[in-house]
Amino acid sequence: MTQISVEQETFLEQVTDAVCRRGLRLPALIALDAGRPLAFLGGQMLWLAQPALSLFLPGNTIRHLAQLLENPAAVAALVNRLEAKEV
């Protein structure tokens, strides 16, 4: 299993806060649990869509999100953080 870097830990915290702040905690948990086997493919799709997505999101955010989805340990850590977050 791939380790989670300090940079990924920071990004995980930012994603968790942003998802919860927008009230999307439960939909995110459902999507992550249902799509866990496909998370790697989601990361690959982000790499392909990066040129178009960079019109709406910073390139760093897209890169971090793609790397997060490609790392099963990071996806599990995100699910754990979302589950632990108070509603």
C-alpha positions as CSV (number, residue, x, y, z in Angstrom):
1,M,0.0,0.0,0.0
2,T,1.3,3.4,-0.9
3,Q,2.1,5.9,1.9
4,I,0.5,9.3,2.2
5,S,2.8,12.2,1.9
6,V,2.7,15.3,4.2
7,E,1.5,17.3,1.1
8,Q,-1.3,14.8,0.6
9,E,-2.3,15.0,4.3
10,T,-2.6,18.8,4.0
11,F,-4.7,18.4,0.8
12,L,-6.9,15.8,2.4
13,E,-7.7,18.2,5.2
14,Q,-8.5,20.9,2.7
15,V,-10.8,18.6,0.7
16,T,-12.5,17.4,3.9
17,D,-13.2,20.9,5.1
18,A,-14.4,22.1,1.7
19,V,-16.8,19.1,1.3
20,C,-18.2,19.5,4.8
21,R,-18.5,23.3,4.4
22,R,-20.6,22.8,1.3
23,G,-22.8,20.2,2.9
24,L,-21.7,17.4,0.6
25,R,-20.3,15.0,3.2
26,L,-22.8,12.3,2.8
27,P,-22.9,12.4,-1.1
28,A,-19.1,12.4,-1.1
29,L,-19.0,9.3,1.2
30,I,-21.5,7.5,-0.9
31,A,-19.6,8.3,-4.1
32,L,-16.2,7.3,-2.6
33,D,-17.6,4.0,-1.2
34,A,-19.4,3.1,-4.3
35,G,-16.6,4.1,-6.6
36,R,-13.6,3.0,-4.6
37,P,-12.7,0.3,-7.2
38,L,-12.9,3.0,-9.9
39,A,-11.0,5.7,-8.1
40,F,-7.8,5.0,-10.0
41,L,-9.6,5.5,-13.3
42,G,-11.1,8.7,-12.0
43,G,-7.6,10.0,-11.3
44,Q,-6.6,9.1,-14.8
45,M,-9.6,10.9,-16.2
46,L,-8.6,14.0,-14.3
47,W,-5.2,13.9,-15.9
48,L,-6.8,13.7,-19.4
49,A,-9.3,16.5,-18.6
50,Q,-6.7,18.7,-16.9
51,P,-6.4,21.2,-19.8
52,A,-10.1,21.9,-19.8
53,L,-10.5,21.8,-16.1
54,S,-7.7,24.2,-15.6
55,L,-10.1,26.9,-17.0
56,F,-12.2,26.5,-13.8
57,L,-9.8,25.1,-11.1
58,P,-6.1,25.8,-10.3
59,G,-3.8,23.2,-11.9
60,N,-2.3,22.3,-8.5
61,T,-5.8,21.4,-7.2
62,I,-6.4,19.1,-10.2
63,R,-3.0,17.5,-9.8
64,H,-3.5,16.9,-6.1
65,L,-6.9,15.4,-6.6
66,A,-5.7,13.1,-9.4
67,Q,-2.9,11.9,-7.2
68,L,-5.3,11.4,-4.3
69,L,-7.6,9.2,-6.4
70,E,-4.7,7.2,-7.7
71,N,-3.6,6.3,-4.2
72,P,-5.9,3.8,-2.4
73,A,-4.5,4.7,1.0
74,A,-5.3,8.4,0.4
75,V,-8.9,7.5,-0.7
76,A,-9.3,5.4,2.5
77,A,-7.9,8.3,4.5
78,L,-10.3,10.7,2.9
79,V,-13.3,8.4,3.7
80,N,-12.1,8.0,7.3
81,R,-11.8,11.8,7.7
82,L,-15.2,12.4,6.3
83,E,-16.7,9.7,8.5
84,A,-15.1,11.2,11.6
85,K,-16.2,14.8,10.8
86,E,-19.1,16.1,12.8
87,V,-22.2,17.0,10.9
